[in-house]
Amino acid sequence: MNQTERRLFLLKELLSEQPDYAKLQIPEDAHGQKRLLRSLFNVRMPLPASGEFLEIQDAYLQEETRKKGITRFSELTPVQKGIYLWQGDITTLACDAIINAANSQMLGCFCPCHSCIDNAIHTFSGIQLRSACGKLMEKQGYEEPVGRAKITQGFNLPCRYVIHTVGPMIHGRLTNKDCEMLASCYRSCLDLAEENKVKSIAFCCISTGEFHFPNDKAAEIAVRTVKEYRKQHSGMEVIFNVFRNEDYEIYKNLLGAD
């Protein structure tokens, strides 16, 4: 099967799962097909799938990521001892663990083709990630509190693990509690990574963007918390991953990067 054949197979299977989608037409162009496929991944509940579906999905997603270009941790250059700054798509980063800025449901973003990191990670890891998160949350029995973390496999992502954390959502004035909760996200992720023998971990800009934490203050908390942690756990390499130029400049200034 080539990528087009895999994509059409996945589209037909996902559409057949829901009677409400019976009248939906599959677009003829590749861009339209990719948007529809991502949308169907995004809205699908954590349900079982056939072995054939998973095999074809995995091959499709891994090839899509390969075409985007995979960056390996070994290719990065530290800006400080054990600390890295990298601008790019975190779903293409091959390291031990990446951080997902999750919501309290911990099931990923259900908004079709949304631009948040939660959506991207769940899309390109495959439907197995939502199922894995669903099992964790079913066992827990309540929504994930702010400042804690959970770990899953990376499935079709080039990383080994995804560590999911719920950051504080800011409404109005930033408070000391908000800042402590964000620091707790970083500590919880690092503790969980240490428990799972993670040697390289990539942090996204937790709580910024959709959760409205000020970017500069969030970066200060991130850098300070990571540096404090590394004083006792210097064996873990930490990557600060940014996507926007604004965040790159903030971290560059904080870390003294060129």
JOHUDA-V575257 format. One record per helix or strand. SS is the DSSP state (2 for helix, 1 for strand). FROM is the first residue (numbers start at 1). TO is the last residue. If there is no record, write none. Layout:
SS/FROM/TO
SS/FROM/TO
This chain:
2/3/17
2/19/21
2/30/43
2/51/68
1/71/72
2/73/75
1/80/80
1/83/87
2/90/92
1/93/94
1/97/101
2/117/125
2/127/140
1/149/153
1/161/165
2/176/195
1/200/203
2/209/211
2/215/230
1/237/242
2/245/255
